[in-house]
């Protein structure tokens, strides 16, 4: 989040927020995006998710890094599992 905070107000953030807010948001809902990645060079994988309210404001964001080679589908499933625990 420190990197995100450092760039607040940049034009790219404004474009991203406009895209997020314009995505058929419904009052009382939370939009969650997940992602997972693998890093073969160091035998590890990363997971993460971000939760936003209907106005596009970040409610919660997290990421993790774990050792042990995985595939992208597994890493994304772990992200989904963590996001469901958030709700």
N, C-alpha and C positions, 0 to 999 in steps of 0.2 A: 504494500500500500504506500510505502514511502515514495516510490517512483511515481505512482499515480498522483499523490498529493503534490509532488514537485511540478507536475505538468498541468495542474488545474488551470483552466482558462485558455489553454491552447486551442487553436482552431480545430484540430483533429478531435478533441473531446466534444466540441460543440456539434460537429458532424455526427459523431457516434451517438450522442444523446438524442439528436433529432431523429436518427434512424430507430433508436430503441423506443422512444416515446410514440412514434408513429406506427408501431406494430400491433394494432388492435388491442391495446391494453384495456382491461376490464377492472373497474373499481373493486377493491377487496381481493385482488389476486396478486400473486408474486410470480415474477418471471425469473426462471433459473436457467443459466447456461452452464454447461459442464464441458470439460475437455480433459484429455489424457494424452500423454506422449511417452515414447520410449527413447532411451539413450543407450544404444548398443555399446558405445565406446567405453562406458564405465559401468555397464551391466546394471542399469537402474531404470526407473520410470517415475513420471510425475503425474499428479492428478490435481484437479482444482474445480471450483465452481464459484459463481457470483450470483447473488440474489438481488433483484431490484423490485421496487414497488411500482404501481401503475404510472407514476410520473417519471420513472427512470432513475430514481435516486437509489444509490447502493445501500442495501440493508445489511449485507454480509458478504464477505469474500474470503476465500481460503485456498491455499494450495499446499501440496505436500510432495516430498521427494522420498522415494523408497529404493532400497537396494534389491537386486534380484531381477534378472531379465524377464521381461513381460512382452506381450504384444499390445498394440494400440487398443484393440477391442477390450482387453482385460483392464487396461488403465482407465478407459472411459467408463467401464462398468463400475469400477471402484469409485470414480467421481460421482456417478449416479447414486450409488449406495450412500455416500457421504452427504449428498444433497438431500436425499430422502430423510436422513437423520436430522437434518436442519429443520425440516418442516414439522 
